[in-house]
Structures are given as C-alpha cells and as structure tokens.
Amino acid sequence: MFDEALIAAARVSKAWPFQEAMKLVKRYPGGKPGGAPVLFETGYGPSGLPHIGTFQEVLRTTLVRRAYEIVASTDGTPAPTRLVAFSDDMDGLRKVPDNVPNGDLLRAHLGRPLSRIPDPFGTHASFAAHNNAMLRDFLDRFGFEYEFVSASDRYNSGAFDDALRGVLRHYDAIMGVMLPTLREERRQTYSPVLPVSPITGEVLQVPVEVVDADGGIVRFVDQGRTIEQSILGGQAKLQWKVDWAMRWVALGVDYEMYGKDLTDSGTQSGKIAQVLGGRRPEGLIYELFLDEHGEKISKSKGNGLTIDEWLTYGTEESLGFYIFPNPKSAKSLHVGVIPRAVDDYWQFRGKIPEQPVDQRLGNPAWHLLRANGDAGGAGDTLPVTYGLLLNLVGVLGAGATREQVWSYLGNYIADPDPAKHPQLDALVTAALAYNRDFVAPTLQRRAPTVNEAAALAELDRQLDGMAGADAEALQTMVYEIGKHPEYGFENLRDWFKALYETLLGSPQGPRMGSFIALYGIPGTRTLIAEALTATGGPDTTS
C-alpha cells in the first residue's frame, strides 16, 4: 500500500522513472479504459544471447513500471500493469553468429525464420527456442516479473491475422511513410510484407502486390514463379519497422523505451501505428554504452563488458546502480567503474531511512530495492567498503584466499563469519577476482623519500602504543603526523598519497585509519618496515 504523501511526492518528483511514469498518467488521465493494465514492452532479437543491454532495458522499463504503479494509484494500491518481453523470432537468419557451434548447420538455413531452423546447440526444437530459453533464464535469474511473448507463436497461431489484414488495407499509406526514407535502389524492392517462400522456406525481400486485403492474399515472384499466397497463419512476417508498429497496435503497447540508434525507426513506426488506427507508445530514447576510450560498444569488436564479467567483479545491485542515473547520457562501461559503483550503491542504500520522502524518491537504491518486489533492506550497510577490501587484498597479493581475507576482517568486525555476512562474503570473492585480474599486475611500491621515511618512522613509533584503537583514533593519529611541519608535506593529500604508494603500491587508497584497523597494527608495522628498508631508513623491527 502507498500512503498519500508518497503518491503526492512521486507525482512531482524529478527522478526520471517518475517523470516517465507521468507521461502515462497524461496518456490515461483516469486510468486505462475498463481498468485494463498499462502495458510495458521490451523487445529482443533472438539471433544472439542476452547481454548487458538486455538487462539495462528490462531494468529501466521495470523501474518506470513500478513508478507508474505509484503515481497512478487512486486508493493506495498499485495501479495495474503488465510487462511483455517480446521475441522477434520470425526474423530470417541473416548470418551465422560467431559464438555458436555447428555453424554449417545454420549456414544451410540462412534466410529462414529463426523459429524454423535447427538448434545448433542440440537442446531445443529450434535456434529461436534455444535463445528464447536463454532469455527467459536470464530474466528469471534477476527476478524480473514479465510475460514472454514470441512473434512466431503470434504469427503462426493467427493472433496477428487481423493486424496483418490492416497492413494490407493500408498498404499504400504505409509505403508512403517508408519510401521517402529509403535509397532509390532499396525503393525498387521494398515491401512492408515479407512472404515466406513456399519453395525454400526463406523470408523473402521481394516486391509484393496486394490481391485481396480482407482475405490476406498477396502476389509476388519467387525464383521466377508468380505466386499468390496468404500472409496469414505464419506464411509471412512484416518488415522490421512495420512489424514494430503492428505489434504496438495489436498488443496495445503503452510504453516502450529503446536506444538512440533506433530513433528514426521509432519515428517511422509511430507514423505507421497511426496509419493502422493505433497510437505510438510513450517511451524514453536512451543513450548507448561506451567503452573506456569513449567508443561505442560493439559485440563484434569485443570492446564491451559482459554481464557475467560485471558479476564476477561486482554485484547485480551495483550494475543496476550504475545504469540508473541519466539514461539519456552515454555511460562508459568497463571494469574500472565497478568498485565505486559497488560502494556508492551501499552508501545510498544506507541513507534511505533518514531521507525525507522527496529525496528518497530520487535515491537509486530505493528504486532498485522495489524493482522486483520490495523485500526490505533499506538502511542496510556493509561493515567494510569494497574499496577497502581491494586495498586489503592488494596487500595480501594475487595468491590471497577467502579464508585469509576473513581472518583480517576479524580485526574489524565483531563476528567475522561469512554465513552471517553473505553480501560481504560475495564482495570478498569479487575483490579477490578483481585484484587477481586487474590490480595485482599493476601494483608496485616505491621507496619513500627522506621526509616520507621520517614520517613513516614516526607513524610506526606511534602505532606501537595504539593497540585496541579504533579506526577513527588511528585516522586522527595519521592525520596529525601529516600536518606536522617537520615532515615537509605541503598538504595532507601528499602525505596520504605517499602512504598509498609506499605501503600499498597504488596511487589511491582508503582512509588509512580504516585500513590499519582492518589489516592490523602488527601487519601495518611490517609494511612500514619493508618500506623503510627499501630506502635504507631506520629498521623499525628491532
């Protein structure tokens, strides 16, 4: 149940999911006719496997869906909604993907609908059935609430037949929308309707003449033969932009977002939907992901980051957190953004209970906790940040183990039992992988300068009497040493940078008080001794 204050605040919130949801309130000021649920859709081309783009589109759509359930609520209960995950599995296979086995098997079926060619993996009735199963497993893995709809099922069953007749009845008007957008050569062969060849079973890109719109009959030439054939019951599919518009009208789609690369397609499909007597859905045009060099991510180039890679080095929540802000701005997607995304997520999650309602509605963690059912967790924090874990593991080295990390966590938390801290334990595993693959190969401790060595010796001397001190007391001690004019630091930043570079081998690091508390005073003194030995400084181990 939603209280009145929450509903009122959501309706004026500047958070983008609520802004998007208000488009639907304006579309249906009194709710959808007959109390029908507002329909959200995401589309999927099953010639490849689900990827991080699939995740972000379904997640963002779900966030708008949940926002709408609040802003359109009239009695405190969620306004009715549905989310359809639509698979375009009537598409003809254009080329053999690089990442599948038995390529020759697929090559023999090029041009045929994905749902009518064998599964190269040998596990399902068709290639589309295999990839559709992967899509559903993928969405289920993240707990999304959705209804799966297959294009081939809709075409083959006749569920789209009335809409297909409508396309034939408005054939000339649809051509009028599409032809001005095409090159002259393409205009000569373009048709909104793609018949399935009765000879080869391929989806044909040939000119089509409407013979009987109400009967669904068209005429075309196939391998030199003039053929009259129905387009109903799975004997044809529609050209992409026409298909998209037809689907919006046939299913009654109210909201669908899509990437910037489909902007023109969305415009033309919207015009065609109007020709067909329907209405273009509301939606958001989002920017695409970029790699660390600012280049568009391409599966063929392999310059992106897979969702499994993110989940190896981070968490599902951190991925959602990184995706959440500013969907109309491009985001760099590479492993370097993961640690901060993890820590920022937990920081925002911890703030939720203390925030006034308007701030809470702008908190990404609040939205993410509600995305697939609100199971609580608002206000939860972790006793150790991911950044601090990475520093600890970095000092322990590439061969560090989970058990070692947890033994050090005993210096910092009262009950260092992985079973009692499952989310922290998951981050320990992620930190070990991140350190092994990205941090350990780059760490290199430098020798301290003379003034840095003197400050380190003083730090070691003071640590000798700090047994049992907490992180704040240790941080204050480190801070005061850096301020002392005897050591010649122009500012505290230089002192902390020296600590990071000489003790941790990194140009950046954590609050040193927290690190010392976690790594332990004896271990920290050993690091200092090693650093001083590297410069011929005083031996602090005697």
N, C-alpha and C positions, 0 to 999 in steps of 0.2 A: 504494500500500500504506500502511496505517496501522499505526504501532507501538503496542505495548501501553500505553505511557504516555499516548499521545494518546487512545486509546479509553477508558481508565480516567478520565482527566480530563474528557473530554466527557460521560461518563455522570453526573457530579456537577456539571457546570458550571451556573452561574446564568444564563448567556446564554440569552435567550428561544428561539432556534432549537433549542437542545439540550433545553430544558425541554419544548418542544412535541414534539420527536422522542421523548422518553422516554414520552410518552403512548402512542405506537405500540409501543414496546417492551413496555409493560404490556398493551397490547391483544393482542399476539402474543409472549408470553414466549420462545417457542422459534422465532420467525420465523413467517411466514405459512405455513399448511399447504401441503405439497408444494413448498416453496421458491419459491412464487409471489412476484412482486414486489409490494411495498406500493404501492397506487395512490393518487396525489395528483390532485386535480381543481381546476381553476378554471373558472368559468362566465362566459359572455359573451352579452349580448343584442345581436344584430347589427342593431338598428334605427338605431344610430349608429356613429360611428367610434371606434377605440380611443383611450384618453386616459390621463392620468397615473394614474388609479385602476386602470386595467387593468395598467399597468406595476407599480405597487406590489403588487398582489395576486399577480401571477405571480412577481415577485421574492421576496416574502416566502415564498410557498409553496416556491419553489426553495431558499431558504435552509434551510427545515425539511427538505426532501428531502435535501439534502446532509448536514445534521446527522444525520439518521436513518441514512444510509449509513455513518456512523462509529460511532454508538452501538450499532447492531445488528450490527456486523461481528463475526464469530466467528474469522476466520482472517487478519485484516488486509486483506482485500479488501472493497470497498464492498458493503453489503447491497443486494439487488436492489430497484429502484424503477422506477415509471413516473409520468409526469405527463401528464394529459389536459387539453387546452384544449377545453372543450365549448361549442358554439354553439347557443343556443336559437332556431334559425332556423325552427321550426314555429310560432312565435308569430304571431298575427294582427297586422297593422299597424293600430295604434290611431289614429295621427295622422301627418300629413306632417311630417317633420323640417324645421327652418328652413334647414339648411345643405346642401340638396341641390338640384340643378337639376331642371327638368321636374316641378314639384310637381303639376301637373294630371294627369300620367301616373300618379303614385302615388295621387292622390285617387280615381281611378276604380277602384282596387283595395283600398280600405280594408276591413279585416276579413279579408282573405285571408292565408294563411301567407306570411311574408317570402320563403320559397324558391319561391313560386309567383306572384310579381308581377314585372313587368319591372324591369330595372335603369335608373334614371333617368340614370345616367352613360353608358349605352350601351356598356359594355365587357364585361359578363358576362351569363350566361344569366338571372340573377335579381338582385333587390336584395340578397338574402341572400348570393348568390355573390360579389357585389362587396364587401360588407362583410366577409365571411369572408376574402376575399383580402387585404383591408386588415389584418385581424387577424393573419393569418399573416406578412405582410410586416413588420408591426410587431414581432411576437415574434422573427422571424428577424433583424431589424435589431439587436436587442440580444443575439443569440446564445443565446436560451433553448432548452433541449432539451425538446421536448414532442411529443405526438401529438395531431393535430387530430381531433376527432370532431364530426360535425354531427347535430343532432337530426333533421332531415328525412331524412338518409340512414338513420338507425336506424329511424325510424318507417316510412318508405316501403319499406325492404328487408325488413321483418318481424322485424328483430333485437329489437325491443321487444315482439313479439306475446305471448310467454309472460308477460312482466311486465304487459302490459295485461289479459290474462285474469285474472291475480292481482288486479288492481284491481277487476275486475267481481265476482270471487268474494268479495272483502272490502268490497264497496260500502257496505254498511250500517255496518260498523265505521269506515270512513273518514269517512262522513257524521257519525258520532258524534264523531269528532275535530274536524271542521271546523265543524259547525253552531253549537256554543256560542261560537265566536269571531266569528260574523257578526252584523250588524244584522238585524232582523226582515225588512226588505224584501229584503235580499240572500238570506236563507234561502229565500225563496219560489222563487228561480230558480237557486240554486246546484246545480252538479253537478261531481263530480270529473272527469268526462269531457266534453270539448268536441268534438262531432262536426263534421266538415267538411261543409257543406251541399252536397248533390248538385245543388242548383238554382243557387246563387250562388258556390259555392266558398269561402264565408266560414267562419271558425272561429266556431261558434255558442255563445253563452252561454244555453243553454236547459236546463230540467229534462230528465233522462234516466231512462228505466226500463230496467232490465236484463231482457232477454228470455232470453238464453242465455249464461251466463258462459263456459262452455267453448268455445262457438262464437264468442264475441266479439260477439254481436248485442245491440243496444240499440234502444229505441224513443223517438222524440221528435217534436215538431211543428215543421215548417219552413214558414213562410209559409202557415199554415193547413192544411197537409197532414201527416197522420200517416205517419211514415217509419220503417221498420225497416231498420237498416243495420249492417254490421260496423264495428267500430272498429279493425280490424287493417289492416296494409298501408298506413298513411298516410291512412286515412279518418277519423281523429280524432287529437286530441292531449289531453294531460291538463292540468287546471288547474294553475297555477304550483306551488303547494306540494306537490301530489300528484305532479306531474311531477318535482320535485326529489327527492322520496323514492323514486319509482320508479327514477330514474336511479341513485341511490346503490346500490339493491339490484341492479338489472340489470347495472351495470358493476362492482360490487364495490368501490365507493369507500371508502377507508380514512381519507382526510384531506381536508378542505376548510375553508378559512377564509372568512369573509365579514364585511361591515361591520355596525356596530351597528344600522343601520336594518333589518337582516334578522333581528334577534334572535328576534322572535316567529315569523317564518316558519321559522327553523331549529328552534325548539322543536316546532312542529306537524308539520313534515316528519319530524323524528326519530320522533315518535309513529307517523306513518303508515308509516315504514320498518319499524318494529317490527311493525305490523299485517300488513305484507306478508311477514313472516318474515325480515327483514333486520336490520341494525344501523346505527344512526346513526354516521357517521364521526367521528373525532376532529377537532378544529379549534379555531381561535382566532377570537374575535369582536374585530375591530379597530375603533378609533375612526376617525371621518371627518376629512377635511381641513377647515380653517377658513381664511377669508381674513384679511387683515391687521387687520380690525376684529373678529375673533372670530366672524364669521357663517359658517354652513355654506355651503360652496361649491356653487353651482348653475349648471349649464350654461346654463339659460335666463336667469339674471341676468348671466352673463358675468363673475362676480366671482372666477373661479379663475385658475389659471396652467396653461397647456397644456404638454405635454412638449416641444414644439418651442420654446416660449419659454424653458423652463429650459435646453435645449441650446444656445440662442442665446447665453445669458449665463453658462452654466456648463458642466458636463460630466455625462456619464452616471454616472460614478463618484460625483460629488458628490451627485447626486439619490439614488442608492442609499444613500449615507452618511446623508443627511438622513432618509430613510424608515426606516432600520434601527432606531433606538432606540425602545423603549417603544411598541410597536404598539397598546397599549391606552390610550394617551394621545393626545388630539387634537393635531394639528400645524397651525400657521399656514403656509399655502403662498402665498408672494408673493415678488417678485423680491428683496426686501431680505434674505432669508435665504441667498441663493445664495453671495455671496463667502465668508462664514465657512464654509459647508459645503464649498466647494472647498478652502480652506486646512486645515480640520480633517481632511478625508479624507487629504491628503498627510502631515499630521503623524502621524496614526495609522498610515498605511502605512509610514512610515519607522521606526516603533518596533517593528514585528513581530519582526525577528530577535533583538532584545535582550530580548524579553519572555519570562518563564517560561511554560510551557505553559498554565497556568490563565488568565493574563492574556491570552495570545494568543487563546484561545478566546472571550474576551469582546470582542475587538477587531473593530469593524465592518469594517475594511478587510480583515482576514483572511477573513472570511466572503464579502465581495464578490469577492475575487480567486478564490475557489473556486466561485462560483455557477454559472458556465457553462464550467467547465474551468479547472484551475489552470495558467495559462501562466507562472507566476512573477511577479516584480515586487515581492515582499515586501522591504521595506527601501529601495525606491526613494524618492527625494525630488526636489524641484524646486529649482533654484538661486535662484529668485525666487518669493515668495508672490504669490497673486492680489491680495491687498490692496495690496502694494507696486506691482504693475503698474497697479492702478487709480489709485493716487496719481500715478504717473509719467504715465499717460495724461491724468489730470485736469489736470496742469500743462501738458502739451503742447496741450490744448484739444480741442474737438469735431472739429476737422479733422485730428487726428493720424492717421498712417498706420502700417501694419505695419512698413514699412521704417524709419520714424523710431524706433519703439519698439526694434527690433532694433539700431539704431545705438547707442542708450543702453545696451542690455544688454551691449554690448561693454565698458562701464566696469566691469561686474560679474562677467562670466563669461569664461573664457579663450577659448572657441571659439563666438562668437555666430553660429552657423549654424543657421537654422531646421530644416534637414534632419537635423541631429544632435540636435535637441531637439523632436521632434514634439509631445509633450504640452505643453511650454511654449509652443510656437507656437500650439497650439489655444487656450490661455489668453490669448495676446496678442489673437487675433481676438475672443474672448469679451469681454475687457476693453475693447476698442475699441467694441464694440456696447453694452456696459453703460454706459460713460462717455457715449457719444453720446445714449443714450435716457434715462438716469436721473441721471447725475452732473453733466455739463456744464451742464444747465439750472439747477442749484441752487447751483453754486459761486460764491462771492462773497468775495473777500479783503477783510478790514477793515484799516484803518490801525492800526499799533501805538500803544500808549500811550507816554508818555515813558520809563518804566523799561524797557518792552519794546524800544523803539528802541535804548536804550543797550546792552541785552544783545545785540540783533541786530548792532549795530556791532562789539561785541567778538567775536561769532561770525565775522563777516566778516574781522576782523583776524587771528584765529587760523587761519582756513581758508587764508589767503594763504601760510601756511607748512606746509600739510598735504598737499602734492602726493604722491600714491602711498600715502597712508594707507589702511588697510583699514576696513571698516565698524565693527569693534569699537573701533578707535582713534578714529574720528570720533564714535562714540556716547559714548565716555568724555569726549571734549572737550565735547560738547554738554551732557552731564550736569553736568560741573564748572562750566560757566558758569551753569547754572540754580541751582546750590547757593550761588553767591557772594552774600553778603548785600547787596552794593552794588546789586543789581538788584531787591531787594524782593519776590521771589516767596515766597509763604507755603509753597508746596510745589512739588516738581518737576512735578506734574500741571499746575499753572498755566503753567509755562514751556513745556511741550510743547504744551499747548492753544494758547498764543499762537503758537508756530511753525506749527501746523496752520492756524490761522485767518488769519494774516498772509501766510504763504508759499504755502499750498496751497488756501486758500479753503474749508476744511472743518473742522468741529468735532472730527473724529477723523482719525487718520493712523497711519503706520507708525513703526517705530524710525527716528529721524532719521538715525542713522549709516548705516543701510542705504539710506535714500532718497538721502542725499548721495552715497554711493558709486555708486549707480545713475544718478542724474541728472548726476553730475559736479560737481566743485568749482566750475568756472567758471559752470556753469548755476545752481548754488545761490547763488553770489555775486550773480548777476544778479537772482535773485528777492529777495534781501535788499535790493539797491539799489532795486528797484522799491518794496518795502515802505517803506523809509526815505524815499524821495521823496514817498510819499503823505502823510507826516506833516511834511514839511519838515525831516526829520532830516539827519544828515551824509551827504554824497554820497560813497559808497564806490567809485565807478567811476573816480575820477581816479588 
